[in-house]
């Protein structure tokens, strides 16, 4: 589908939600000493969805990379967009905006609503809802960081068992470097501990949902680009899980803090408050 048509379809939504978002952020946040968040949530969720859909489609149009050997699940650095919205405006804005945005981009890319509702919508809602929720909670970061180290080893083992050696080495390098970045941040930059851990937890859950639901879809429905139902083996779900996690976690861990810091400086009232 032509890129110009996609941009025209989403332009009005993006323009209106941007204007509403800026107005309520700058002028409408305070009401009797409290945050007036309902209009802000609607506007920010709409803008989240529009940005996610537009930039997701543009990025895939330019770099159409998918899971090695299986396809379908895309290389998706634009996960940073709903992650930022989830932290700034809360879990519902992050989850709902991402779910709507991924559905729109899926319709323009592969056009299968059942697959999108099963895999894309559910995984994106769960992932970004968790990021927005966990960022606002207090937890034992030392235990979670250790568990993520164990999880990284499991992901590398899955790659070694089911994937080609070259792909495994690439996955292993990305996962190890991402874990090192996570450890450095939680040790040296306490301000970003909750975001880094929330991003890791959310992405693990989202990746697992994608792996299971796409595999389940293949058992009963025709995959995009196929001519008939071809049930895929169970290990395909593990491959999609590792692929999704390995290709998206670097963007969350590295790009998240500087983007959020810029947002906090522009709008200090959006700094989230930790909850028990």
JOURKA-V828202 format. One record per run of one state. SS is the DSSP state (helix for helix, strand for strand, loop for the rest). FROM is the first residue (numbers start at 1). TO is the last residue. If there is no record, write none. Layout:
BEGIN
[[SS:FROM:TO] [SS:FROM:TO]]
END
This chain:
BEGIN
[[loop:1:2] [helix:3:26] [loop:27:29] [strand:30:31] [loop:32:33] [strand:34:35] [loop:36:37] [helix:38:62] [loop:63:65] [strand:66:66] [loop:67:73] [strand:74:74] [loop:75:78] [helix:79:89] [loop:90:90] [helix:91:109] [loop:110:112] [helix:113:134] [loop:135:136] [strand:137:137] [loop:138:140] [helix:141:162] [loop:163:164] [helix:165:188] [loop:189:189] [helix:190:220] [loop:221:234] [helix:235:266] [loop:267:267] [helix:268:270] [loop:271:274] [strand:275:275] [loop:276:276]]
END
